């Protein structure tokens, strides 16, 4: 059988082996047993039981040996393992191996503030301090470090905070890992104002936009042919600079765009700059886009033109987003997929019936009839199915059209008209009066006047001043009981 420390094998029967032509010694291949990579020479038995052959080399299948023995070159000389360094990080932070997590945080806080590069500290020492804290503050990483040192932590994976500045930022509330930068330029947004008829019928608009695009002369490098680009010495190519401020016990970390390279991370000398973009890497470009407004769209819907926005070096071009905004219509109001309109009719139409037409948003003329004898009341609501807005994505389906009828009453009637109406509808019954009633008069007013009459009057307005002795009008003095 095979074990972790080696393989114990039985030699095969004589019939299956071979004999050396010079020495006459027989040998058997041992590669038929899993985990063994060589043949071991053994004297051939002449009848007695074959001796046991012990392979003391570790098997490659059980965690040892040279995994490339099968490919030639032999096992090679054994290498001595170097001692594991699992003390350095503790010494850097100045803590004991048995220290608590709070002690590690306290030590890092003190050392990070002391050695931060923005406060005159050594960048390499600050990097080592951050590396030590990142490892020892994580329970799993600390365990691997105690067992196998820095190499065990690196082989264990899991990722880190991204750098000393990231560790510092996460510890002092700066938001953790630094933003790796946008993978796509931020989109350009424009409001696209359209009429309700455009949303009903659909429309293609031609719009001219001005955008930033990579310079065609230098390909977006900002450098003339043969010029040199240098990494910005202020931000070291990071495009931002970090400032640390201490306000009492509070530590504040502020990131700003590098003032020397304007957030590009590089610097180009005047003589090396592209003659067209002047080293800015971008030029203005004007393009006419065709924007299709789909049937059934509504205010707030977005039309996205992929990759048609601004460009920047090293990232994907941005999009252009058109946000639909509907203009008010003179006749129709929209809510969802339904349309609403107000139709004014005369008192005669309301009482006697009528036939009317509607010019729709696609210029179709619809006709409808109210049968004679069907009385229409003021503010009555009627519905015509399937004549509302198209459904976005399925324009053959439509909402409904609602009509509110508003009756326009005549300003006055002639005596003859009054008589004929009374004859047709019946004269109104007179009120029964007793003679004790008080007659009043009415006048027509606007509804806004309702509630404007004062409910009370301040009595002090009737008097210029009170007497000095506290007496009110008439000289009556009050005494508190």
PyMOL commands that set and color helices and strands:
alter all, ss='L'
color gray80, all
select helices_A, chain A and resi 14-16+60-62+69-71+88-93+101-115+117-119+123-136+139-156+164-171+196-201+270-272+347-352+415-425+447-449+459-462+473-475
alter helices_A, ss='H'
color red, helices_A
select strands_A, chain A and resi 7-10+18-19+26-28+40-41+52-55+188-194+203-214+230-231+240-247+250-257+266-267+282-293+302-305+320-326+333-335+338-346+354-359+365-370+380-384+390-391+394-398+401-408
alter strands_A, ss='S'
color yellow, strands_A
deselect
rebuild
show_as cartoon
